[in-house]
Amino acid sequence: MIGSVFSTYYAWSGQKDPLDHCVINVALYSRRSSHWAMTERGKHAVDVAAHELVVGPSQLRWDGNALVIEIDETTCPIPTSLKGTIRLHPEALTREVFALDASSQHQWWPIAPQARIEVEMTHPDVRWSGQGYFDTNRGNSPLEKSFRSWNWSYARIKDRAVLFYDTLMSTGASRSISIVSDKSGRITPLDPPPVSPLPRTRWLIPQETRADAGYSPRLLRRLEDTPFYARSMLSTRLLGEDTIGIHERLSLDRLANPLVRIMIPFRNPRAWR
């Protein structure tokens, strides 16, 4: 992130210099454990070029065919090494950018809804290959000023990717994006299926997702559960097919709470050197 939207220090600074508040967030999950790193770094440790982003000891670069991510981070809150390389090979690149709000202050670009990834970690020593996904968000104002909350979800069904992005704006208005992407990168709109409730998080954040009519998605695993953000793995049904999906819920009302702002640096610290 260039200008980390979750950074307490960025919020306290008045969000004047995004390059002075950059992070590379790494989350690695196994059946029995998880590893998390999200260390914020100042502009002295950041280098931005056309095909490369360096943030401290980690970097992302486009080599012409793949996005190569070199990870060299320290986990938090218990410090251990998190190091390795991820290569993301897009099956196709899309061109369509979606406005998340009425004034297009915030935009979402699903750059590669379908991709192949190769993961080679040295700390911990794990490696695998499989399906991947790559997108980006950008905005011209603080998220908490524009939105109250949003739900985002992604799933693969055969040779297609299905994505939902439902936002609730600070004005009380809502916006829903429902799309399907094929292997050629072509994006087509999808009639939004019904909203289905999900269990509240440990912090009592309400959640919901979209699934075929008459089907109730099941929570398989809560990957992240924080006072303002949750990431989950779901068993769901879309376009008549059973599949596994990833769901994210973000509460901007919670993020803006001063008490939550104080808590965030305990898991998302800042490197001052």
Phi, psi and omega in degrees: 000130171261106191083074186298118183293342180261001186286124174296320182292323177295319178296316182292334181281354185084011178053048183271329186226093183299328181293343180270006182216073183245146179218153164243114182267127179236126176233121183238123184242141169234181182297327188247347185209174176214156180231137186222132175221132177202069182269123180279141182227148180278174186294342176294340182251015186239137176224122182245126176226177185300323184236020183206142173229120178249127176230102184062227182277357181253160181202157171238138178213147177260119184263011181103335180231336185214155170269119181255123182244113178262117185254128174214082187233171176240129184289163181215142010276341177268116187285117172220163181283137175231103190220140177165189183229135175240132174242122180249119181253104179297137173282332175197154178251135180264166180241347188277129178248136185248135175281131179268347180223169187295329183264004180060029174290334182233133185227152180232130180236106175281084191299312181223085180298336177232130182207167174246135181239150172233122183244124177229098179261140174259333175222103356288166185276086178220151177206146177195172173225157182177205181276148180224176182205145182215126176217178177210148173241148175214152181205160182249007178209160180301138181304319185291345176275339183257331187231154170263323180192167168206157172241133178229142177211156184216139176207153175253136172229111184053244184258021181232157174244136180244129183228140176231137178222106181246119182245144172244115186275165182297338178282348184098348176286158180233159178218139182232129175242123178229118185220159173233136178238135177261182186291343178277353183091001179287129180253131178233144178293153179234133173300122185300123174290170183298155175278133178240134180288150173241161178300144174298154179284174177301331179267014174066030174279125177291146182225153175204160178215182178245141180205166180306147179304134179086357181250137178251109178302148180247139176282119179268320180200136174270110183278318176226140181215096183239172180299339184230353186216141176221140175234132186221157172254130186238151164260122187217177177226126182224133180053036176082006183240136175283138183203173175253133181233163174250135183232139175232138175235129179235124176255108180283334173300318178292317181302323183283350180294127182304325179294320178294320178303321181290328182285329189303317183297344178292336177246337179239074185286169176246133174272119186271356178236000000 
